[in-house]
Amino acid sequence: MAVRAEHPGEQAVQQRAEEGGPGWGSPMFGPEIPHGFHPFLRAQQMLIVGAADDAGAVWSTIVTGPPGFAEPLDSRTLDIHGLPAPGDPLHHAFDGERAVGVLALHPQTQRRIRVNGLARREGDGLRMTTGQVFGNCPKYLQKRVITESAQATPAGEARTSKELSDGQRRWIEQADTFFIASHTAEHGADASHRGGMPGFVTVAGPRTLRWPDYTGNQFYMTLGNLHLAPECGLLFLDWERGHTLQLTGTGRIDWDPRSAAAYPGALRVVEFDIDSVVQIDNASPLRWELQDYSRFNPPVA
């Protein structure tokens, strides 16, 4: 999948936000994995993966492994020696080739790289052909370190519902980080990160979330995809226990300045309507400890 010369969704959002400009965003990044990124990718123990399932629902999930489980084979090929947990909506998604967005996030150093392209299952892992590779700034990344890897603890069965339980609402309301996957037929999939102080995500109802969109790199890759196709997927991690909470649904940008005024530091607000919820306990073997919040995080009202 080659990177298109322009992304009309990104351009539309940039124009509305009065930021960016012609050629800003996706056209800036090529498909090759820079040689300097290879050591970083090999050092990872988790990757965030985003894709659409066969029904068109978009999901975000986590794949983990020991250092080296993400292996760049050459400038356009990334092998991922691992799969989403059994019961995960994307566990069997890559039995056939499909668009994928991958976020390599290193909370220990507050560094991240995004890799978008095509992937299919190869044995017990994925082989990815890259279409877009780039690094991101460290804004809103909380610093965390791994305290243990509970490899012997099997993942629990997937629990599904159409709306959030009281416990899941509290989980989200206390979160300082979540991940978002977006997808369009023309531009493929993307996986990104959102962070802030605990409470930056508002649970407006059992099937509705709202969160502030803070100042960033002005690429608007996620919002650009949402402008063209509202389907997206969220992933909330229980960092201390390894549980995952996955939501799929639709997102929209709320441009009303009165909405943004309720969130300090917000330029606009994103509203998300839930179609389906999946919780898997012990989906990740990694256990993390929070070291510090990002110095860029705005306060929470």
C-alpha positions as CSV (number, residue, x, y, z in Angstrom):
1,M,0.0,0.0,0.0
2,A,1.7,3.2,-1.1
3,V,1.2,6.5,0.7
4,R,-1.2,8.7,-1.2
5,A,0.0,12.2,-2.4
6,E,-2.6,13.8,-0.1
7,H,-5.2,12.9,2.5
8,P,-8.4,14.9,1.9
9,G,-9.6,14.2,5.5
10,E,-6.4,15.6,7.0
11,Q,-6.6,18.6,4.7
12,A,-10.2,19.3,5.7
13,V,-9.5,19.1,9.4
14,Q,-6.4,21.3,9.0
15,Q,-8.3,23.9,7.1
16,R,-11.1,23.9,9.7
17,A,-8.5,24.2,12.5
18,E,-6.6,26.8,10.6
19,E,-3.4,24.8,11.0
20,G,-1.1,22.7,8.8
21,G,-1.2,23.3,5.1
22,P,-0.8,21.7,1.7
23,G,1.3,18.6,1.9
24,W,1.3,18.6,5.7
25,G,0.7,15.1,7.3
26,S,0.6,11.8,5.5
27,P,2.5,13.0,2.3
28,M,5.5,13.8,4.5
29,F,6.3,10.2,5.3
30,G,7.5,7.4,3.2
31,P,7.2,3.6,3.4
32,E,10.7,2.7,4.5
33,I,11.7,1.9,8.0
34,P,14.7,4.2,8.7
35,H,17.7,2.2,9.8
36,G,17.8,4.2,13.0
37,F,14.4,2.9,14.0
38,H,15.4,-0.7,13.8
39,P,17.0,-0.9,17.4
40,F,14.0,0.8,18.9
41,L,11.6,-1.6,17.3
42,R,13.6,-4.6,18.4
43,A,13.6,-3.3,22.0
44,Q,9.8,-3.3,22.2
45,Q,7.8,-5.6,24.4
46,M,4.4,-4.3,23.3
47,L,2.8,-3.0,20.2
48,I,-0.6,-1.4,19.8
49,V,-2.3,-2.7,16.7
50,G,-5.4,-1.2,14.9
51,A,-7.5,-2.7,12.1
52,A,-11.0,-3.2,10.8
53,D,-12.6,-6.6,11.2
54,D,-14.5,-8.4,8.4
55,A,-17.7,-6.5,9.3
56,G,-16.0,-3.1,9.1
57,A,-15.8,-2.5,12.9
58,V,-12.5,-1.0,13.8
59,W,-10.6,-2.2,16.9
60,S,-7.5,-1.4,18.8
61,T,-5.5,-4.1,20.6
62,I,-2.2,-5.0,22.2
63,V,0.4,-7.6,21.1
64,T,3.3,-8.4,23.4
65,G,6.5,-10.4,23.5
66,P,10.1,-10.4,24.7
67,P,12.5,-7.8,23.2
68,G,13.1,-8.8,19.6
69,F,9.5,-10.0,19.0
70,A,9.2,-7.0,16.6
71,E,11.8,-7.6,14.0
72,P,12.5,-5.4,11.0
73,L,13.7,-7.7,8.2
74,D,14.4,-5.0,5.7
75,S,13.3,-1.4,4.9
76,R,9.8,-2.5,4.1
77,T,9.1,-5.6,6.2
78,L,8.3,-5.9,9.9
79,D,7.7,-9.3,11.5
80,I,5.7,-9.4,14.7
81,H,6.2,-12.6,16.6
82,G,2.9,-12.6,18.4
83,L,-0.9,-12.3,18.0
84,P,-3.7,-10.6,20.0
85,A,-5.1,-12.8,22.8
86,P,-7.6,-15.5,22.1
87,G,-11.1,-14.0,22.1
88,D,-9.7,-10.6,20.9
89,P,-11.8,-9.2,18.0
90,L,-8.6,-9.1,15.9
91,H,-7.2,-12.5,16.9
92,H,-8.2,-14.1,13.5
93,A,-8.4,-10.8,11.5
94,F,-5.1,-11.3,9.8
95,D,-5.8,-14.8,8.5
96,G,-6.1,-12.8,5.3
97,E,-4.1,-9.7,4.4
98,R,-5.6,-6.4,5.6
99,A,-4.7,-2.8,6.4
100,V,-3.0,-2.3,9.8
101,G,-1.8,0.5,11.9
102,V,0.9,-0.2,14.5
103,L,2.1,2.0,17.3
104,A,5.4,1.1,19.0
105,L,5.2,2.9,22.3
106,H,8.0,2.8,24.9
107,P,6.6,4.3,28.1
108,Q,10.0,4.0,29.8
109,T,11.5,6.7,27.6
110,Q,8.2,8.4,26.4
111,R,9.1,7.7,22.8
112,R,6.8,6.3,20.0
113,I,6.9,5.3,16.3
114,R,3.9,4.7,14.1
115,V,4.0,2.1,11.3
116,N,1.1,1.7,8.9
117,G,0.7,-0.8,6.0
118,L,-0.6,-4.3,5.2
119,A,-0.3,-7.4,7.4
120,R,-1.2,-11.0,7.3
121,R,-0.7,-13.9,9.6
122,E,2.5,-15.9,9.3
123,G,2.5,-18.9,11.7
124,D,2.0,-17.5,15.2
125,G,2.7,-13.9,14.2
126,L,2.2,-11.2,11.6
127,R,4.3,-10.2,8.6
128,M,3.8,-6.5,7.8
129,T,4.6,-4.6,4.6
130,T,5.1,-1.0,5.5
131,G,3.4,1.9,3.7
132,Q,4.1,4.8,6.1
133,V,6.6,5.1,8.9
134,F,7.3,8.0,11.2
135,G,8.2,9.1,14.7
136,N,5.9,11.1,17.0
137,C,6.7,13.7,19.7
138,P,6.5,12.7,23.4
139,K,3.6,14.9,24.3
140,Y,1.0,13.4,26.7
141,L,3.0,10.2,27.1
142,Q,3.1,9.1,30.8
143,K,6.3,7.5,32.0
144,R,5.9,3.9,33.1
145,V,8.3,1.0,33.8
146,I,7.7,-2.8,33.6
147,T,7.6,-4.3,37.1
148,E,7.1,-8.0,36.0
149,S,5.9,-10.2,33.1
150,A,3.3,-12.7,34.2
151,Q,3.8,-15.1,31.3
152,A,2.2,-18.0,33.2
153,T,-1.1,-16.2,33.7
154,P,-3.4,-17.2,30.8
155,A,-5.8,-14.6,29.3
156,G,-9.4,-14.8,30.5
157,E,-12.4,-15.3,28.3
158,A,-13.6,-12.3,26.4
159,R,-16.6,-10.7,28.0
160,T,-18.8,-8.7,25.5
161,S,-21.6,-6.2,25.9
162,K,-23.2,-3.3,24.1
163,E,-22.6,-0.8,26.9
164,L,-20.2,-0.1,29.8
165,S,-20.7,-1.6,33.2
166,D,-20.2,0.5,36.3
167,G,-16.7,-0.9,36.8
168,Q,-15.8,-0.2,33.2
169,R,-17.0,3.4,33.5
170,R,-14.8,3.9,36.6
171,W,-11.9,2.3,34.7
172,I,-12.2,4.9,31.9
173,E,-12.8,7.8,34.2
174,Q,-9.5,7.1,36.0
175,A,-7.5,6.5,32.9
176,D,-4.6,8.7,31.9
177,T,-4.0,7.0,28.5
178,F,-5.9,5.2,25.8
179,F,-5.3,4.2,22.2
180,I,-7.4,4.8,19.1
181,A,-7.5,3.0,15.8
182,S,-9.0,4.5,12.7
183,H,-9.4,3.3,9.1
184,T,-10.5,4.3,5.7
185,A,-10.8,2.2,2.6
186,E,-8.6,4.6,0.6
187,H,-5.9,5.3,3.2
188,G,-5.7,2.2,5.3
189,A,-5.5,1.9,9.1
190,D,-3.7,3.9,11.8
191,A,-3.1,3.4,15.5
192,S,-2.5,6.4,17.8
193,H,-2.3,7.4,21.4
194,R,-4.2,9.9,23.6
195,G,-3.1,10.9,27.0
196,G,-3.9,13.4,29.8
197,M,-4.4,13.6,33.5
198,P,-6.8,11.0,35.1
199,G,-10.3,12.2,34.3
200,F,-9.5,13.7,30.9
201,V,-12.0,11.2,29.4
202,T,-15.6,11.9,30.3
203,V,-18.1,9.0,30.4
204,A,-21.2,10.9,29.2
205,G,-23.4,7.7,29.4
206,P,-23.2,3.9,29.2
207,R,-22.6,4.2,25.4
208,T,-20.9,7.6,25.0
209,L,-17.5,9.0,25.7
210,R,-16.0,12.5,25.3
211,W,-12.4,13.7,25.4
212,P,-10.5,16.8,24.7
213,D,-8.3,17.1,21.6
214,Y,-5.1,18.9,22.7
215,T,-2.5,20.7,20.6
216,G,-0.2,18.3,18.7
217,N,1.7,18.0,15.5
218,Q,-1.1,19.3,13.4
219,F,-1.0,16.2,11.1
220,Y,-4.5,15.2,12.2
221,M,-4.1,11.7,10.9
222,T,-6.7,10.2,13.3
223,L,-9.1,13.1,13.0
224,G,-8.5,13.1,9.2
225,N,-9.6,9.5,9.0
226,L,-12.6,10.2,11.2
227,H,-13.6,13.0,8.9
228,L,-13.8,10.5,6.1
229,A,-15.0,7.4,8.0
230,P,-16.3,7.7,11.6
231,E,-15.7,4.0,12.5
232,C,-12.9,3.7,15.1
233,G,-11.8,1.6,18.0
234,L,-10.5,2.4,21.5
235,L,-8.3,0.4,23.8
236,F,-7.9,1.1,27.6
237,L,-5.2,-0.8,29.4
238,D,-5.3,-1.8,33.1
239,W,-1.5,-1.2,33.3
240,E,-1.1,-2.8,36.8
241,R,-3.1,-6.0,36.1
242,G,-2.8,-6.5,32.3
243,H,-6.6,-6.4,31.6
244,T,-7.8,-4.8,28.3
245,L,-11.0,-2.9,27.6
246,Q,-11.8,-2.6,23.9
247,L,-14.5,-0.4,22.4
248,T,-15.7,-0.1,18.8
249,G,-18.0,2.5,17.5
250,T,-18.1,5.8,15.8
251,G,-16.4,9.1,16.5
252,R,-17.2,12.7,15.5
253,I,-15.4,16.0,16.0
254,D,-17.3,18.6,18.1
255,W,-16.0,22.0,16.9
256,D,-18.2,24.1,19.2
257,P,-15.9,26.3,21.3
258,R,-18.4,26.0,24.2
259,S,-17.7,22.2,24.3
260,A,-14.0,22.7,24.3
261,A,-14.3,25.3,27.1
262,A,-15.3,22.5,29.5
263,Y,-11.8,20.9,29.1
264,P,-8.7,23.0,30.0
265,G,-6.3,23.1,27.1
266,A,-8.7,21.6,24.6
267,L,-8.9,22.9,21.0
268,R,-12.0,20.8,20.3
269,V,-13.7,17.7,21.6
270,V,-14.2,14.3,20.2
271,E,-17.4,12.3,21.0
272,F,-17.5,8.6,20.7
273,D,-20.6,6.4,20.5
274,I,-20.1,2.7,21.5
275,D,-21.3,-0.1,19.4
276,S,-19.6,-3.0,21.3
277,V,-17.4,-3.6,24.3
278,V,-14.9,-6.4,24.9
279,Q,-13.0,-7.0,28.2
280,I,-10.3,-9.6,28.5
281,D,-8.6,-10.0,31.9
282,N,-4.9,-10.8,31.8
283,A,-4.8,-10.1,28.0
284,S,-1.3,-8.7,28.5
285,P,1.4,-10.4,30.6
286,L,3.1,-7.1,31.2
287,R,2.7,-5.2,34.6
288,W,3.6,-1.6,34.7
289,E,4.2,1.0,37.4
290,L,3.5,4.7,36.8
291,Q,6.6,6.9,37.3
292,D,5.4,10.3,36.2
293,Y,2.8,12.1,34.2
294,S,3.7,14.0,31.0
295,R,4.7,17.6,31.8
296,F,2.5,18.5,28.8
297,N,-0.7,17.3,30.3
298,P,-3.2,20.1,30.9
299,P,-5.1,20.1,34.2
300,V,-8.5,18.4,34.4
301,A,-11.5,20.6,35.4
